[in-house]
Amino acid sequence: MTIDASAPPLVALAATVREPGGAPEIAEVRLDALRADEVLVAVAASGVCHTDLTALDGGVGYAFPAVFGHEGAGTVVEVGSAVTRVAAGDRVVLTFDSCGTCRRCRDGHPASCEEFAARNYRGARADGSPTLRDAAGEPVAAAWMAQSSWATHAIARETNVVRIGDHIPFTLAAPLGCGVLTGAGTVLRALRPTDRDSLLVVGAGTVGLSAVMAGRALGCATITVVEPDAGRRALAIELGADAAVAPDAFDPRATAHDLAIDTVGTQESLDAALGGLASPGVCATVALRPGVNRVTVSQTALLWGRTLVGVIEGDAVPDATIPLLVEMWRAGLLPLERLVVPFRFERVDDAVGAARVGRAVKAVLTFGDEPVPAASGPTVASAADRVRRIAAAGAGDAAELEMLWDLLPAARAADLRGLWHGAGIDTGHRTQQLLVSSRWYGKNFIDAETVQPLVVRDEHGELRSASALAGGAGAWLADAAHRGKVTATMSYDARPLHDHFVRVDADTLLGVMAGRGALDDGRPYYFVLERDPRGEVGPLPELDA
């Protein structure tokens, strides 16, 4: 369905702030007719973010009266005539907007878009036209982060809405548009820790706790949190931190961390993050503070190999990162229900107050009666843990396995030499039945140029190479790119097939077979390899025809 530009403006209810520092008041507003590239969303939930409070208090120079809210989620009601990415009825998360065409956007960094301010902070469309007017017809500052979702309806552009499935409640999906995106995204996209790295998180709000959960999902060696509130420190431990200390009890000299994230943005928080950083090490600072927010750092400290980097919106690509976060939630790696406190829309002032004093980690306005899952117990699972559980069960969901593959660290081709025992994961893929019927054992990586890709047991239980099943040829091994990650890859000599491996641990790999030669119309097939204790066994005899 497309908007009729000649139709009368839609009347909605919005939490309107009349002056800097004022309380939000629910009032009628009139939404402008949609432009060709815009969408109208019936908002089901919208988070209260620290950035909203900064703007509400006048800290970003925004005009008033204004409607804030930039963590919206809801259902598309209507679309402009040129919209192709979403349709009426789609469930979506609203996030920041970007042009998609500047160099930064083309390079995969839309949060650094050259038009970011005009598209997100102007108080109107990028061309200056208003999206909201009050009952008297006067413009209201809106299009805050290209949405202003503290309202029953919001106008967004198709470039800042991301489709989500039916699995996740809107109340939990809403914070994926900013707070969770910033914390988890900074870890996943900017810091990129492995299971060898230690992570320091300063601040345990939505951003900091999302960073903790992402770090645990990636299997960080240790995670330390610095946070003044005792309740937040306890929650950080439950969500995967190994230690959580008050700022006055934190000794940065005690343990040097490979990576750090400052989610507070004060002189004290930055000092803690940089002070606890190893050399070399990387510290990301992600908080938006009012005004210029001058801080000082020691050039000498940076000189010895420390890097300080600013990260906005987790350096995320929302179309890819938000669906990844949804899958992490589905897998139990991102228990958002531990953070969210829902407030009915008519209690917007209470929600803002709870966010100000820290009574709620993530206050979320709700506009309906959608149930929210109860908070679960302590969750410390990592992606590697989840793969092990799926492998033990022998069956899994392909979408979850894709997410886990994306999270796990790359493997190196040079580390794969030797015999490996395989186990298929049943996702309904026909390759599973083929391998079971052939008595598949695993793979034998003799060297980079010589791989026996299909090792089976013969009728006597002896290991044999079944080259006939691989098109009568072998395979070779190299580091190659798949889904944006350069990792160990086995390529078949006679078929357009590639097995891409990521590391679960030193002796376990998660593999995905992909390519035009795969069964089931090229759908990927997932499996696990475990290093055989026999190690390098040389070429195995061929299976008799």
C-alpha positions in Angstrom: 0.0 0.0 0.0 1.3 3.5 -0.8 0.4 6.8 0.7 -2.0 9.1 -1.1 -0.2 12.5 -0.9 -3.6 14.3 -1.2 -5.0 12.6 1.9 -5.4 14.7 5.0 -2.5 14.5 7.5 -2.6 11.7 10.0 -3.3 12.6 13.6 -1.1 10.9 16.2 -0.2 11.1 19.8 3.3 12.1 20.7 5.3 12.8 23.9 6.1 16.5 23.2 8.7 18.4 25.2 8.0 22.1 25.2 11.3 23.5 26.5 14.8 22.3 27.4 14.5 20.1 30.5 10.7 20.0 30.4 8.6 17.0 31.1 7.2 15.2 28.1 3.5 15.8 27.6 1.3 13.6 25.4 -0.4 15.7 22.8 -1.9 15.4 19.4 0.4 16.0 16.4 -0.2 15.9 12.7 2.1 13.9 10.5 3.1 15.3 7.1 2.3 13.3 3.9 5.0 10.8 3.1 7.7 11.5 0.6 8.4 8.8 -2.0 11.2 7.2 0.0 9.5 7.4 3.4 7.5 4.9 5.5 4.9 5.3 8.1 5.3 3.0 11.2 2.8 2.3 13.9 5.1 2.3 16.9 4.8 -0.6 19.3 7.8 0.2 21.5 10.4 2.9 21.8 13.4 3.0 24.2 14.5 5.8 26.4 18.2 6.4 25.6 20.8 8.6 27.4 21.1 10.5 24.1 17.4 11.3 24.3 17.9 12.8 27.7 20.9 14.8 26.6 18.9 16.3 23.8 15.8 16.8 26.0 18.0 18.8 28.4 19.2 21.0 25.6 22.6 19.5 25.3 22.7 19.1 21.5 21.2 22.4 20.4 17.9 20.9 19.3 14.9 23.1 18.7 11.8 23.1 20.9 9.0 22.0 21.1 10.3 18.6 20.1 9.5 14.9 20.0 12.3 12.6 20.8 12.7 8.8 20.8 15.2 7.0 18.5 14.9 3.4 19.5 11.6 2.6 17.8 10.1 -0.7 16.7 6.7 -1.4 15.2 4.7 -2.3 12.1 4.9 -0.6 8.7 1.5 0.9 8.0 2.1 2.6 4.6 5.0 3.3 2.3 6.0 6.0 -0.2 5.7 5.3 -3.9 9.5 4.6 -4.4 9.9 2.3 -1.4 11.0 -1.3 -2.2 12.7 -2.6 0.8 9.7 -2.9 3.2 6.0 -3.2 2.7 2.9 -2.6 4.8 2.7 -5.2 7.6 6.4 -5.7 8.0 7.8 -5.7 11.5 10.7 -3.3 11.7 13.3 -1.7 14.0 13.9 2.0 13.5 17.6 3.1 13.7 19.8 6.0 12.5 19.7 7.2 8.9 22.5 7.5 6.3 22.7 8.5 2.7 24.1 5.2 1.4 26.1 6.9 -1.3 28.9 8.9 0.3 32.4 7.4 0.6 31.9 6.5 4.3 28.6 4.7 3.5 30.1 2.9 0.5 33.0 1.7 2.6 30.6 0.1 5.1 30.6 2.8 7.8 27.1 4.4 7.6 27.3 5.9 11.1 30.1 8.1 9.7 27.9 9.3 6.9 28.8 12.7 5.6 25.1 13.7 5.9 24.6 12.2 9.4 23.8 15.4 11.2 21.4 16.7 8.6 19.6 13.4 8.5 19.4 12.7 12.2 19.8 15.9 14.3 18.2 18.7 12.3 14.7 18.5 13.8 13.2 18.1 10.3 13.9 16.4 7.1 17.3 16.9 5.5 15.8 19.5 3.3 14.4 21.4 6.3 10.7 20.5 5.8 8.9 19.3 9.0 7.5 15.9 9.5 5.3 16.9 12.5 3.0 19.9 13.3 1.1 20.6 16.4 -2.7 21.0 16.6 -2.4 24.6 15.5 -0.4 23.7 12.5 3.0 25.0 13.8 6.1 22.9 13.1 7.4 20.6 15.9 11.0 19.6 15.9 11.0 16.0 15.0 12.7 13.5 12.7 15.0 13.0 15.7 17.4 10.3 14.5 15.1 10.1 11.4 12.1 8.9 13.5 11.0 10.7 16.7 9.4 7.5 17.9 8.0 8.6 21.3 4.7 8.7 19.4 2.0 6.3 18.3 3.2 6.8 14.7 6.5 7.8 13.2 7.7 8.8 9.8 11.1 7.2 8.8 13.0 6.6 5.6 13.3 3.2 4.1 17.0 3.4 4.7 16.6 3.6 8.5 14.1 0.8 9.0 15.3 -2.8 9.3 12.9 -5.8 9.0 12.8 -8.3 11.8 11.0 -11.6 12.1 8.1 -12.6 14.3 10.4 -14.2 16.9 11.4 -11.2 19.0 8.9 -9.0 20.9 8.9 -5.3 19.9 9.7 -4.3 23.5 13.0 -6.2 23.3 13.7 -5.3 19.6 13.4 -1.5 20.2 16.8 -1.0 21.9 18.5 -2.8 19.0 18.2 0.5 17.1 20.8 2.4 19.2 21.8 1.4 22.8 22.3 -2.3 22.2 23.6 -1.6 18.7 26.2 0.7 20.2 27.5 -1.6 22.9 27.4 -4.9 21.2 28.2 -3.4 17.8 31.4 -1.7 19.2 32.6 -5.1 20.4 31.5 -7.1 17.3 32.5 -4.5 14.7 35.2 -2.2 16.1 37.1 -4.1 18.8 36.6 -7.6 17.4 38.0 -9.6 20.4 39.0 -13.3 20.2 39.0 -15.8 23.0 42.6 -14.8 23.7 41.7 -11.2 24.5 40.7 -9.5 27.8 38.0 -6.8 27.7 37.5 -3.8 30.1 34.1 -2.2 30.1 33.6 1.1 31.9 30.0 1.8 32.7 27.2 -0.8 33.1 24.2 0.8 31.4 22.5 -0.6 28.3 25.6 0.1 26.2 28.1 -1.3 28.7 26.0 -4.4 29.5 25.5 -5.0 25.8 29.2 -4.9 25.4 29.6 -7.5 28.2 27.1 -9.8 26.5 28.8 -9.5 23.1 32.2 -10.0 24.7 31.0 -13.2 26.4 29.4 -14.4 23.2 32.8 -14.0 21.4 34.4 -15.9 24.3 36.7 -13.2 25.7 39.3 -14.6 28.0 38.2 -12.2 30.8 35.8 -9.4 31.1 36.1 -6.7 33.8 33.4 -4.0 34.5 33.9 -0.7 36.3 30.6 0.6 37.6 29.5 2.6 40.7 26.1 0.9 41.2 26.2 -2.4 43.1 23.1 -3.7 41.5 24.5 -3.1 38.0 27.8 -4.7 39.0 25.9 -7.8 40.1 23.9 -7.9 36.8 27.2 -7.5 34.9 28.5 -10.7 36.6 25.3 -12.5 35.7 25.6 -11.5 32.1 29.1 -12.8 31.7 31.6 -10.4 33.3 34.3 -12.2 35.3 34.8 -9.2 37.7 32.9 -6.0 38.4 34.3 -3.3 40.7 33.4 0.2 41.9 35.5 3.0 40.3 37.2 3.8 43.6 38.2 0.1 44.0 39.5 -0.2 40.5 43.3 -0.5 40.2 44.3 -0.1 36.6 47.8 -1.3 37.3 46.6 -4.7 38.6 45.6 -6.1 35.2 46.2 -4.8 31.8 43.4 -5.5 29.3 43.8 -6.0 25.6 40.7 -4.0 24.8 38.5 -1.4 26.5 35.3 0.4 26.0 34.4 3.7 27.7 30.6 4.0 27.7 30.5 7.1 30.0 32.6 9.7 28.3 33.9 11.6 31.3 37.5 12.4 32.2 37.3 9.8 35.0 35.9 7.1 32.9 38.4 7.6 30.1 41.2 7.6 32.6 40.0 4.3 33.9 39.7 2.8 30.4 43.1 4.0 29.2 44.7 3.3 32.5 43.6 -0.4 32.4 44.7 -0.9 28.8 47.6 -3.0 27.8 50.3 -1.9 25.5 49.5 -2.4 22.7 45.8 -2.2 23.2 42.7 -0.5 21.8 40.2 1.7 23.7 36.9 2.7 22.1 34.9 5.7 23.6 31.3 5.7 22.6 29.3 8.1 24.8 27.6 11.3 23.6 28.0 14.1 26.1 26.7 17.7 25.9 28.8 20.3 24.1 32.5 19.9 23.2 33.2 17.7 26.3 36.9 18.3 26.5 39.1 15.6 28.0 42.8 15.1 28.2 44.9 12.0 27.5 48.6 11.2 28.0 50.4 11.3 24.7 53.1 9.2 26.4 50.6 6.5 27.2 49.4 6.4 23.6 52.9 6.4 22.3 53.6 3.0 23.7 51.1 1.3 21.4 47.8 2.2 22.9 45.0 3.4 20.5 42.0 5.6 21.4 39.2 5.5 18.9 35.8 7.1 18.8 32.9 4.8 17.7 29.4 6.0 16.9 26.5 3.6 16.8 28.8 0.7 17.1 30.2 1.3 13.6 27.2 -0.9 12.7 25.7 -1.6 9.3 22.1 -1.8 10.6 20.8 -4.1 7.8 23.4 -6.7 8.8 24.0 -6.0 12.5 20.4 -5.8 13.8 19.4 -9.2 12.3 22.6 -10.6 13.8 21.6 -9.3 17.2 18.1 -10.8 16.9 19.6 -14.2 16.2 22.0 -13.7 19.2 18.9 -13.1 21.3 17.1 -16.1 19.9 20.2 -18.3 20.8 20.3 -17.0 24.4 23.5 -15.0 23.8 21.9 -11.6 24.2 19.3 -11.8 27.0 17.8 -8.4 26.5 15.0 -9.1 28.9 17.5 -8.7 31.7 17.9 -5.0 30.7 14.4 -3.9 29.7 11.8 -2.3 32.0 8.6 -1.6 30.1 6.5 1.5 30.7 3.1 2.2 29.2 3.2 5.2 26.8 1.1 7.3 29.1 3.8 6.9 31.8 6.5 8.5 29.6 7.5 10.9 32.3 8.0 8.0 34.7 10.1 6.2 32.1 12.3 9.3 31.6 12.7 9.6 35.4 13.6 6.0 35.8 16.2 6.3 33.1 17.7 9.5 34.7 18.3 7.9 38.1 19.2 4.5 36.9 16.2 2.7 38.3 15.8 1.0 34.9 18.7 -0.1 32.8 16.6 0.3 29.7 13.2 1.9 30.0 11.1 1.1 27.0 7.7 2.8 26.2 5.1 0.3 25.1 2.0 1.1 23.0 0.1 -2.2 23.2 -0.3 -5.4 25.2 2.4 -7.5 23.7 3.8 -9.9 26.3 7.5 -9.6 27.3 9.5 -12.7 28.2 10.3 -13.0 31.9 13.9 -12.3 32.8 15.9 -15.6 32.9 18.6 -16.6 35.3 22.3 -15.9 34.9 23.4 -16.3 31.3 27.1 -16.7 30.5 26.9 -18.7 27.3 29.4 -18.0 24.5 29.0 -18.8 20.8 31.5 -21.7 21.2 29.3 -23.1 24.1 26.3 -22.9 21.9 28.0 -24.7 19.0 29.0 -27.5 21.3 25.4 -27.9 22.5 24.1 -28.0 19.0 26.7 -30.5 17.9 25.9 -32.7 20.9 22.2 -32.6 19.9 23.1 -33.3 16.2 20.5 -30.8 14.9 20.1 -27.1 14.7 18.7 -24.1 13.0 20.5 -22.8 9.9 19.9 -19.1 10.7 21.4 -19.6 14.2 24.3 -21.5 12.8 25.0 -18.7 10.4 25.0 -16.2 13.2 27.4 -18.4 15.3 29.7 -18.8 12.3 29.8 -15.0 12.0 30.7 -14.6 15.7 33.4 -17.2 16.0 37.1 -16.3 15.2 38.7 -17.1 11.9 40.8 -20.3 11.6 44.2 -20.4 9.9 44.7 -22.9 7.1 48.2 -23.6 8.5 46.7 -24.9 11.7 44.5 -27.5 10.1 47.0 -30.1 9.0 46.1 -33.7 10.1 43.1 -35.9 10.5 39.8 -34.5 11.7 36.7 -36.3 12.8 33.4 -34.7 11.6 29.8 -34.6 12.7 27.0 -33.2 10.6 24.4 -30.9 12.0 20.9 -31.8 10.7 19.2 -28.6 9.5 17.0 -30.5 7.0 19.8 -30.3 4.3 20.1 -33.3 2.0 23.9 -33.4 2.5 23.2 -34.8 6.0 21.6 -37.9 4.7 24.3 -38.4 2.0 27.1 -38.2 4.6 25.2 -40.6 7.0 24.7 -43.2 4.3 28.3 -43.0 3.2 29.6 -43.6 6.8 31.4 -40.2 6.7 34.2 -39.9 9.3 35.8 -36.6 8.5 38.6 -34.9 6.5 42.3 -35.4 6.1 44.4 -32.2 5.5 47.7 -33.6 4.4 49.2 -30.2 3.3 47.9 -27.1 1.6 47.8 -28.7 -1.8 46.6 -32.1 -0.8 43.4 -32.7 1.0 41.2 -35.8 1.2 37.9 -34.0 1.7 35.7 -37.0 2.4 37.1 -39.7 4.7 34.7 -42.6 5.4 34.7 -46.0 7.1 34.6 -49.0 4.9 32.6 -52.1 5.8 35.4 -53.3 8.1 35.5 -50.0 10.0 38.8 -48.9 8.4 39.3 -45.3 7.3 39.4 -44.6 3.6 39.3 -41.6 1.3 36.1 -41.5 -0.8 37.2 -39.4 -3.7 34.4 -40.6 -5.9 31.9 -38.8 -3.7 33.9 -35.6 -4.3 33.8 -35.9 -8.1 36.7 -38.2 -8.3 39.2 -35.6 -7.1 40.6 -34.1 -4.0 40.8 -30.6 -2.6 43.2 -27.9 -1.5 43.4 -25.6 1.5 44.0 -21.8 1.8 42.9 -18.7 3.7 40.0 -17.1 1.8 37.1 -14.7 2.4 33.6 -15.8 3.3 30.9 -13.5 4.7 33.5 -10.7 5.2 35.9 -12.9 7.1 39.3 -14.3 5.8 39.5 -17.8 7.2 40.7 -21.3 6.5 38.9 -22.6 3.4 38.9 -26.0 1.7 38.1 -25.8 -2.1 37.1 -28.9 -4.0 39.1 -29.6 -7.2 36.2 -30.9 -9.2 33.2 -29.0 -7.9 32.3 -25.4 -7.3 32.2 -26.0 -3.5 34.0 -24.5 -0.6 34.2 -25.5 3.1 34.8 -22.4 5.3 36.0 -23.0 8.9 35.9 -20.9 12.0 37.5 -21.8 15.3 35.3 -23.1 18.2 38.5 -23.9 20.2 42.0 -25.1 19.4 40.8 -28.5 18.5 37.2 -27.8 17.2 36.0 -26.1 14.0 32.6 -25.1 12.8 32.4 -25.6 9.0 30.0 -24.4 6.4 29.8 -26.0 2.9 28.8 -23.3 0.4 28.8 -22.8 -3.3 26.9 -23.6 -6.4 27.7 -27.3 -6.1 25.9 -27.7 -2.8 22.7 -29.8 -2.6 19.4 -28.1 -1.9 19.9 -25.3 -4.4 23.2 -24.2 -2.9 21.9 -23.7 0.6 24.8 -23.9 3.1 25.4 -27.0 5.1 26.9 -26.9 8.6 29.1 -29.4 10.4 31.7 -29.7 13.1 35.2 -31.0 12.9 37.3 -32.2 15.9 41.0 -32.8 15.7 41.8 -36.6 15.7 44.4 -37.4 18.3 46.3 -39.4 15.7 47.3 -36.1 14.1 49.0 -36.3 10.7 48.5 -39.7 9.2 49.5 -39.1 5.6 47.4 -40.1 2.7 44.7 -42.7 3.4 43.9 -45.5 0.9 41.1 -45.0 -1.5 37.8 -46.7 -0.9 37.3 -49.6 -3.3 34.7 -48.8 -5.9 
